[in-house]
């Protein structure tokens, strides 16, 4: 039964996203204000071009400390461009296994057409398992 439960039933669909040309300082402030640890980066057509996480943003802090001045820049300079995604038709069980084998805390979710339709996190999977048991 659990194998047939799809992640599209538990993924977040009301996503916060960043533009590649957004100032990194504004993105960091957004993450802090909204208490989220990362978000997809999309181009002006809504295509996924990267992910920006707290870990990516730590580069700004380190570089600014090294230069003893605010480094700044735009999201595209710090985001992870090579993004691993999951299809919305993947099962919760398969995704739980994928999380166990990787360091990722979240994955962008794409539909069959390759459109960004959501994001799924470890906590979403745990919520799904809790609800199903």
One Martini backbone bead per residue (centre of mass of N, CA, C, O) as a GRO file, in nm:
protein
  133
    1UNK     BB    1   0.059   0.061  -0.024
    2UNK     BB    2   0.290   0.273   0.017
    3UNK     BB    3   0.407   0.245  -0.276
    4UNK     BB    4   0.136   0.406  -0.399
    5UNK     BB    5   0.230   0.663  -0.271
    6UNK     BB    6   0.247   0.991  -0.370
    7UNK     BB    7   0.417   1.292  -0.354
    8UNK     BB    8   0.188   1.485  -0.467
    9UNK     BB    9   0.020   1.454  -0.187
   10UNK     BB   10   0.280   1.607  -0.001
   11UNK     BB   11   0.369   1.841  -0.143
   12UNK     BB   12   0.477   2.152  -0.203
   13UNK     BB   13   0.304   2.425  -0.395
   14UNK     BB   14   0.367   2.694  -0.228
   15UNK     BB   15   0.620   2.858  -0.363
   16UNK     BB   16   0.924   2.981  -0.308
   17UNK     BB   17   1.117   3.203  -0.516
   18UNK     BB   18   1.398   3.270  -0.723
   19UNK     BB   19   1.601   3.486  -0.891
   20UNK     BB   20   1.907   3.502  -1.039
   21UNK     BB   21   1.915   3.844  -1.007
   22UNK     BB   22   1.902   3.842  -0.717
   23UNK     BB   23   1.992   3.954  -0.433
   24UNK     BB   24   2.147   3.786  -0.183
   25UNK     BB   25   2.052   3.958   0.056
   26UNK     BB   26   1.746   3.919  -0.002
   27UNK     BB   27   1.746   3.611   0.018
   28UNK     BB   28   1.845   3.588   0.308
   29UNK     BB   29   1.619   3.753   0.433
   30UNK     BB   30   1.391   3.567   0.339
   31UNK     BB   31   1.476   3.311   0.482
   32UNK     BB   32   1.468   3.434   0.767
   33UNK     BB   33   1.175   3.549   0.774
   34UNK     BB   34   1.042   3.254   0.671
   35UNK     BB   35   1.188   3.002   0.781
   36UNK     BB   36   1.379   2.891   0.547
   37UNK     BB   37   1.630   2.671   0.377
   38UNK     BB   38   1.497   2.699   0.080
   39UNK     BB   39   1.491   2.749  -0.292
   40UNK     BB   40   1.396   2.789  -0.592
   41UNK     BB   41   1.528   2.868  -0.917
   42UNK     BB   42   1.386   3.092  -1.160
   43UNK     BB   43   1.296   3.195  -1.445
   44UNK     BB   44   1.081   3.396  -1.639
   45UNK     BB   45   0.925   3.102  -1.717
   46UNK     BB   46   0.967   2.887  -1.460
   47UNK     BB   47   1.236   2.759  -1.481
   48UNK     BB   48   1.459   2.549  -1.360
   49UNK     BB   49   1.809   2.660  -1.243
   50UNK     BB   50   1.792   2.612  -0.920
   51UNK     BB   51   1.933   2.624  -0.582
   52UNK     BB   52   1.875   2.780  -0.259
   53UNK     BB   53   2.067   2.765   0.034
   54UNK     BB   54   2.207   2.804   0.329
   55UNK     BB   55   2.474   2.686   0.241
   56UNK     BB   56   2.518   2.879   0.004
   57UNK     BB   57   2.508   3.143   0.188
   58UNK     BB   58   2.773   3.089   0.352
   59UNK     BB   59   2.967   3.203   0.139
   60UNK     BB   60   2.917   3.500   0.200
   61UNK     BB   61   3.022   3.502   0.487
   62UNK     BB   62   3.310   3.402   0.427
   63UNK     BB   63   3.391   3.619   0.218
   64UNK     BB   64   3.334   3.866   0.398
   65UNK     BB   65   3.538   3.791   0.615
   66UNK     BB   66   3.791   3.779   0.441
   67UNK     BB   67   3.740   4.091   0.326
   68UNK     BB   68   3.597   4.273   0.542
   69UNK     BB   69   3.333   4.268   0.352
   70UNK     BB   70   3.074   4.299   0.157
   71UNK     BB   71   3.014   4.106  -0.124
   72UNK     BB   72   2.780   3.984  -0.261
   73UNK     BB   73   2.535   3.961  -0.518
   74UNK     BB   74   2.387   3.692  -0.685
   75UNK     BB   75   2.221   3.401  -0.686
   76UNK     BB   76   2.375   3.263  -0.933
   77UNK     BB   77   2.659   3.265  -0.770
   78UNK     BB   78   2.539   3.048  -0.526
   79UNK     BB   79   2.390   2.844  -0.651
   80UNK     BB   80   2.263   2.535  -0.742
   81UNK     BB   81   2.260   2.413  -1.071
   82UNK     BB   82   2.281   2.102  -1.010
   83UNK     BB   83   1.971   1.957  -1.009
   84UNK     BB   84   1.790   1.739  -0.825
   85UNK     BB   85   1.506   1.551  -0.916
   86UNK     BB   86   1.150   1.473  -0.898
   87UNK     BB   87   0.878   1.301  -0.960
   88UNK     BB   88   0.531   1.316  -0.894
   89UNK     BB   89   0.523   0.977  -0.927
   90UNK     BB   90   0.663   0.917  -0.684
   91UNK     BB   91   0.724   0.744  -0.409
   92UNK     BB   92   0.757   0.770  -0.076
   93UNK     BB   93   0.946   0.528  -0.038
   94UNK     BB   94   1.157   0.600  -0.255
   95UNK     BB   95   1.224   0.878  -0.129
   96UNK     BB   96   1.324   0.780   0.142
   97UNK     BB   97   1.563   0.629   0.019
   98UNK     BB   98   1.695   0.873  -0.118
   99UNK     BB   99   1.747   1.034   0.142
  100UNK     BB  100   1.935   0.817   0.275
  101UNK     BB  101   2.150   0.845   0.013
  102UNK     BB  102   2.155   1.156   0.090
  103UNK     BB  103   2.202   1.514   0.172
  104UNK     BB  104   1.932   1.595   0.108
  105UNK     BB  105   1.629   1.788   0.216
  106UNK     BB  106   1.541   1.851  -0.087
  107UNK     BB  107   1.308   1.847  -0.373
  108UNK     BB  108   1.227   1.903  -0.676
  109UNK     BB  109   0.915   1.896  -0.860
  110UNK     BB  110   0.819   1.718  -1.154
  111UNK     BB  111   0.655   1.680  -1.428
  112UNK     BB  112   0.622   1.532  -1.736
  113UNK     BB  113   0.699   1.826  -1.873
  114UNK     BB  114   0.913   1.972  -1.659
  115UNK     BB  115   0.757   2.112  -1.441
  116UNK     BB  116   0.731   2.304  -1.171
  117UNK     BB  117   0.517   2.176  -0.882
  118UNK     BB  118   0.736   2.140  -0.640
  119UNK     BB  119   0.820   2.031  -0.300
  120UNK     BB  120   1.029   1.796  -0.115
  121UNK     BB  121   1.069   1.676   0.212
  122UNK     BB  122   1.145   1.504   0.480
  123UNK     BB  123   0.896   1.602   0.644
  124UNK     BB  124   0.686   1.518   0.432
  125UNK     BB  125   0.744   1.215   0.451
  126UNK     BB  126   0.684   1.184   0.752
  127UNK     BB  127   0.394   1.283   0.732
  128UNK     BB  128   0.299   1.061   0.542
  129UNK     BB  129   0.365   0.820   0.727
  130UNK     BB  130   0.195   0.912   0.969
  131UNK     BB  131  -0.080   0.921   0.814
  132UNK     BB  132  -0.065   0.607   0.708
  133UNK     BB  133  -0.036   0.476   1.015
   0.00000   0.00000   0.00000
